[in-house]
Amino acid sequence: MSAGWVCLDSGSVDHQFLAIAGAALAIMIAASVFARRTGVAAPLLLVALGIAASYLPSTPVIHLEPEIILAGVLPPLLYSSAVQLPVLDVRRNFSLIAWLSVVMVIVSALAIGGLVHAIFPSISFALATALGAVVSPTDAVAASAIGHRLGLPPRLMTVLEGESLVNDASALVLLRTALAALAVTTHFDLGHTMLDFVWAVAGAILIGLVVGYLTALLRQRLDDPVLNTTISFAVPFLAYFPAEEAHASGVLAVVMAGLLTGSVGSRRFSARDRQTQATTWTTINFILESGVFLAMGYQLPELVDDARAETTVSEITGLVVLVVGLLVVLRFLGLTWPALQSRFGPADRTDQTRAKLSQFEEKLDAMDPESEREENRLAWARKRLARGQADVDFEEREPITVRGLLVLAWAGMRGVVTVAAAQTIPSGTPHRATVVLAAFLVALITLVLFGLTLPAVIARMRFRPENPQEKRDSVQALLRQVGESAIDTLGPLEEQTVDGEPLDPAVITSLRDRVVPRLVSATQQYRGARAGNVEQTMIVQRRYLDAMRATLDAERSIGAYSSATYRQVESLLDALEQRFSLT
């Protein structure tokens, strides 16, 4: 069996590969449809179908190289998730996301490493820590699918998805350091691990931001949907490989590039480019995500066969039970501190923050700027004040309660990163097969255990569903606000000119009732109008649309509304922009 993406033992490799790929796509689609109708998470179905397919007679041996998963599949998967995650939500939940995805990953890896080594002395501390590193990161795919279906509060969804994006980087850095220690000595250097981790994070953030900014700037200047989509395919790899070569975290670089691209895309990309990118990456995400879960199940017989020569059923059972138990206990303990803060401290913190903001506002009101520079500084300070007030309102509007933290604790599924990362442990390492099989079984058990019971846990928490009328009112309020701001910025329609000439009275009459809250009416209404009037109408409409977008971006940076509201208003403006291009 040779190395590569897929290795087949029988003849007609190309035909078999195409047949397997076609069958896999059919299974993915069927599992997705079945999951929507039954409510069972698609990853669970795909893993089960993969296991069942692996035991069918005459099925070929398929070996996915772990490096292909980590370097070829994981970067686009993480990028597709990061580019859709609002930076506003990440900022507001940064402390909890960092706690779960960095601190708890390190604690879990070291705790599992120490206890596994103590109970199974034949497994070195470095190898045991490597096992702890690969089983520490959670996979939010199944949890997100269940949460979306059952109406999990948006803030909890953000924490789950943000944690899943960052903890892969934390775990892989720890794994790399543990494997380096394993290759040199049996002594695990914690100090070196921390220094390596700091550089991996700092270097990845720098490289990811640079790649994201430069590619976004290039895509803005090209303004071609085909070329821009092609560039977007390259972005995750442009971030991943340079970071890995610099011994930084490639996956964190990909996440940073994706977050920056998603953030600047609303300002730099056209509506057509954003829509094309969203559809394309959603499709890629579905295929890759489904494929890796299917392959994860298909690998079970091979992993079992490899482990038989060096372990027994009782030993592997004890190891897996120990690791799963530790993961559950550590996750609940890790969320105890946020739970105590949520239960006993939020009201006092909110009152203190509001008092500080009020004092800050009084100081700003007392200021009398004497120069343009001072006026700009005052405007910047007022924007910071508005953002602080919006953050406080958000904490009161969408608090993370003890019930929410309980759901987060129960959403500790592991997935494809655990399986792929475990297989990067060098061949020939004593007890490698045992550790790899243990990691796979831990991922499988947590997927089944938490995936099947999480819906019942969410249902028992009785979260308040979002009010459709409140959502509509928020969208209308924001749309009205950006429309009125555009008029304040550009002035009334009667004052607008095109090429130095005032607008035709018919154009003013046609536009007056359609600028706020809707900017344009049906394209068919232009038919029969004079050519000059149509041109004036389109120029003025685009002028107001640009002003509305600028206001939307400014409002988004403050965050007085929810991310869903900003997305919906942006979608409305995108629809208007695309109607212009069809006129």
BAPALUM-910964 format. One line per field, with one value per residue (C-alpha): x, y negated, z negated; residue number from 1. Coordinates in steps of 0.5 Angstrom, whole numbers, plus 500, padded with zeros to 3 digits. Example, Ala and Ser with C-alpha at 12.3 -4.5 7.8 and 13.67 -1.06 7.14 Angstrom:
BEGIN
xx = [525:527]
yy = [509:502]
zz = [484:486]
dofi = [1:2]
// end
This chain:
BEGIN
xx = [500:503:502:498:491:488:491:488:490:486:487:484:485:482:476:475:477:472:467:468:468:461:459:461:458:451:452:453:447:443:445:444:437:436:439:434:428:430:434:440:446:449:456:453:450:456:461:456:455:463:464:458:461:468:466:462:466:470:471:478:483:483:488:488:495:494:498:493:488:492:495:490:483:483:485:479:475:477:477:470:468:472:470:463:464:462:468:464:461:468:471:465:466:474:475:471:473:480:479:476:481:487:487:483:487:493:491:487:493:498:493:491:499:500:495:495:503:502:497:500:507:509:507:512:509:511:507:501:501:501:495:492:493:490:484:483:480:473:469:463:460:455:454:452:448:444:444:441:436:433:434:440:442:446:451:452:453:459:462:462:464:470:472:473:477:482:483:485:491:493:492:497:502:502:502:508:512:510:513:519:520:519:524:529:528:523:523:518:520:514:518:520:513:510:515:514:506:507:511:506:501:504:507:500:497:502:502:494:493:498:495:488:489:493:489:483:486:488:481:478:482:480:473:472:468:471:478:476:473:480:484:479:481:488:488:488:494:497:496:498:504:508:506:508:515:516:514:508:501:498:491:491:494:488:483:486:486:479:476:480:477:470:471:473:469:463:467:471:468:462:455:456:463:460:454:459:464:458:455:462:465:458:459:466:465:459:463:470:466:462:468:472:467:465:473:473:468:471:478:476:478:485:486:484:488:494:493:492:499:501:495:489:482:482:488:485:478:481:485:479:475:480:481:473:472:478:475:468:470:475:470:465:471:473:466:465:469:465:459:460:462:455:451:454:457:454:449:455:460:454:453:460:461:455:458:465:462:457:463:467:461:461:468:467:461:466:471:471:476:480:483:481:486:482:475:478:480:473:470:474:473:465:465:469:464:458:461:462:455:453:457:454:447:449:451:444:440:444:447:451:447:449:444:448:454:451:450:457:460:456:458:465:465:471:472:477:482:483:483:488:493:494:496:502:505:512:511:516:514:512:505:503:498:495:495:492:486:485:484:479:475:475:473:467:465:464:461:455:455:454:451:445:444:445:438:435:440:438:430:431:434:428:432:427:426:428:421:420:417:423:428:423:423:431:432:427:430:437:435:431:437:442:438:436:444:445:440:444:451:449:443:436:435:433:440:443:447:450:456:454:447:441:436:430:424:421:427:426:419:421:426:423:419:424:430:428:427:428:432:430:423:422:427:421:419:424:421:418:423:427:434:437:432:434:442:441:436:442:447:443:441:448:451:445:447:454:453:448:454:458:453:452:460:460:454:457:463:459:455:448:444:445:450:444:441:447:447:440:441:447:443:438:443:446:440:439:446:445:438:443:447:441:438]
yy = [500:493:487:482:479:486:492:498:505:508:506:501:496:490:493:495:489:485:491:490:482:483:487:483:477:481:483:476:473:479:478:470:471:477:472:466:471:475:470:474:470:472:473:479:482:481:485:490:491:491:497:501:500:502:509:510:516:514:507:504:502:494:491:483:480:476:470:470:469:464:460:461:461:458:451:450:453:448:442:443:443:437:433:433:432:425:421:418:424:427:420:420:428:428:429:435:438:437:440:446:447:445:446:452:455:454:457:463:465:465:468:474:474:475:479:484:485:486:492:494:493:497:491:485:478:475:480:480:472:473:477:472:466:470:471:464:460:461:461:457:460:464:459:454:458:460:453:450:455:454:446:446:438:435:433:441:442:437:440:447:445:440:445:451:446:444:451:454:450:450:458:459:454:458:465:462:460:467:471:467:469:476:476:473:476:478:472:467:459:455:449:450:452:445:441:445:444:437:436:441:436:430:432:435:428:424:429:430:422:421:426:424:417:417:422:418:412:416:419:412:409:415:415:421:427:432:430:428:435:438:433:435:442:441:436:442:445:439:438:445:447:440:441:448:447:441:446:442:445:446:447:441:437:440:438:431:430:432:428:422:424:424:418:413:417:413:407:409:414:413:416:421:423:424:429:433:434:436:441:444:445:447:453:454:454:460:464:464:464:470:474:474:476:482:484:483:489:493:493:497:504:502:499:505:509:505:505:512:514:509:509:513:511:510:505:501:501:498:493:491:490:487:481:480:480:475:471:470:468:463:460:459:457:452:449:448:442:438:441:438:431:432:434:429:423:421:415:412:412:409:403:402:402:397:392:392:391:385:382:382:379:373:372:372:368:363:363:357:359:353:356:361:366:366:366:373:375:374:377:383:383:382:389:392:390:392:399:400:398:403:409:408:408:414:418:416:418:425:427:434:437:443:447:445:447:454:454:452:457:463:461:464:468:470:471:471:467:472:478:475:472:478:482:477:480:483:490:495:491:496:496:492:497:497:489:488:493:490:483:486:489:483:479:484:485:478:477:482:480:473:473:477:474:467:465:468:463:457:459:459:452:449:443:437:438:432:427:427:420:417:419:416:410:410:410:405:400:401:401:394:392:393:390:383:383:383:377:374:375:373:368:368:371:364:362:368:366:371:368:361:361:361:367:368:366:373:377:373:375:382:383:379:385:390:388:390:396:399:396:398:401:406:405:406:399:396:398:392:387:382:385:379:380:387:385:380:385:390:385:383:389:392:386:387:394:393:388:393:399:394:393:400:401:396:399:406:403:401:407:404:409:417:420:423:416:414:420:419:411:413:418:413:408:413:415:408:407:413:410:404:409:412:405]
zz = [500:502:499:502:501:503:503:506:506:512:520:524:519:523:524:516:514:518:516:509:509:513:507:502:505:505:498:496:499:497:490:490:492:487:482:483:483:477:473:472:473:480:477:473:479:483:478:477:485:485:480:483:490:488:486:492:496:502:500:502:497:496:493:492:490:483:487:492:487:483:489:494:491:485:487:492:487:482:487:489:482:480:486:483:476:474:471:467:463:463:459:454:452:453:445:445:452:450:443:447:453:450:442:442:448:444:437:441:444:439:434:438:440:432:430:436:435:428:429:435:434:441:444:443:441:447:451:446:447:454:453:448:454:459:455:452:458:459:466:466:473:469:464:468:473:466:464:470:470:463:463:458:457:462:456:454:462:462:456:459:466:464:459:464:469:464:460:466:466:459:459:465:462:456:460:464:458:454:461:461:453:455:461:456:449:444:441:442:442:440:440:447:449:446:451:457:456:455:461:465:463:464:471:473:472:475:482:482:481:487:492:490:491:498:501:499:502:509:509:508:514:519:517:522:519:522:520:513:512:514:510:504:505:504:498:493:496:497:489:487:490:489:482:481:484:479:474:472:472:479:477:473:478:483:477:477:485:485:479:483:490:487:483:489:494:493:494:500:504:508:507:512:510:503:505:510:504:499:504:506:499:496:501:500:493:494:498:494:487:489:492:486:482:487:487:480:479:485:482:475:478:480:473:469:473:472:465:463:463:458:453:450:450:443:443:449:445:439:443:447:440:437:442:443:436:435:441:438:431:434:438:433:428:433:434:426:425:431:428:421:424:428:422:417:420:427:424:420:426:430:425:424:432:433:428:431:438:435:432:438:442:437:439:446:445:442:447:452:458:461:467:472:469:462:466:469:462:459:464:463:456:457:461:456:451:456:456:449:448:453:450:443:447:450:444:441:447:448:442:441:436:432:436:442:439:438:445:447:442:445:452:452:458:461:469:474:472:466:471:476:471:467:473:474:468:472:474:469:463:458:456:462:465:458:457:464:463:456:459:465:460:455:461:463:456:455:461:460:452:453:460:458:451:453:456:449:445:449:449:441:441:444:447:449:457:461:462:470:469:465:470:476:471:470:478:479:474:477:484:482:478:484:489:485:484:491:492:487:490:497:496:499:506:508:507:511:517:523:527:524:526:521:522:526:522:524:522:515:515:517:511:505:503:504:501:494:492:499:504:510:513:519:525:529:527:531:537:541:537:541:542:538:532:532:531:526:522:522:520:514:512:512:508:503:503:501:496:493:493:490:484:483:483:477:473:474:471:465:464:462:466:466:471:475:475:479:483:485:487:491:495:497:499:503:506:508:511:515:518:520:524:528:530]
dofi = [1:2:3:4:5:6:7:8:9:10:11:12:13:14:15:16:17:18:19:20:21:22:23:24:25:26:27:28:29:30:31:32:33:34:35:36:37:38:39:40:41:42:43:44:45:46:47:48:49:50:51:52:53:54:55:56:57:58:59:60:61:62:63:64:65:66:67:68:69:70:71:72:73:74:75:76:77:78:79:80:81:82:83:84:85:86:87:88:89:90:91:92:93:94:95:96:97:98:99:100:101:102:103:104:105:106:107:108:109:110:111:112:113:114:115:116:117:118:119:120:121:122:123:124:125:126:127:128:129:130:131:132:133:134:135:136:137:138:139:140:141:142:143:144:145:146:147:148:149:150:151:152:153:154:155:156:157:158:159:160:161:162:163:164:165:166:167:168:169:170:171:172:173:174:175:176:177:178:179:180:181:182:183:184:185:186:187:188:189:190:191:192:193:194:195:196:197:198:199:200:201:202:203:204:205:206:207:208:209:210:211:212:213:214:215:216:217:218:219:220:221:222:223:224:225:226:227:228:229:230:231:232:233:234:235:236:237:238:239:240:241:242:243:244:245:246:247:248:249:250:251:252:253:254:255:256:257:258:259:260:261:262:263:264:265:266:267:268:269:270:271:272:273:274:275:276:277:278:279:280:281:282:283:284:285:286:287:288:289:290:291:292:293:294:295:296:297:298:299:300:301:302:303:304:305:306:307:308:309:310:311:312:313:314:315:316:317:318:319:320:321:322:323:324:325:326:327:328:329:330:331:332:333:334:335:336:337:338:339:340:341:342:343:344:345:346:347:348:349:350:351:352:353:354:355:356:357:358:359:360:361:362:363:364:365:366:367:368:369:370:371:372:373:374:375:376:377:378:379:380:381:382:383:384:385:386:387:388:389:390:391:392:393:394:395:396:397:398:399:400:401:402:403:404:405:406:407:408:409:410:411:412:413:414:415:416:417:418:419:420:421:422:423:424:425:426:427:428:429:430:431:432:433:434:435:436:437:438:439:440:441:442:443:444:445:446:447:448:449:450:451:452:453:454:455:456:457:458:459:460:461:462:463:464:465:466:467:468:469:470:471:472:473:474:475:476:477:478:479:480:481:482:483:484:485:486:487:488:489:490:491:492:493:494:495:496:497:498:499:500:501:502:503:504:505:506:507:508:509:510:511:512:513:514:515:516:517:518:519:520:521:522:523:524:525:526:527:528:529:530:531:532:533:534:535:536:537:538:539:540:541:542:543:544:545:546:547:548:549:550:551:552:553:554:555:556:557:558:559:560:561:562:563:564:565:566:567:568:569:570:571:572:573:574:575:576:577:578:579:580:581:582:583]
// end
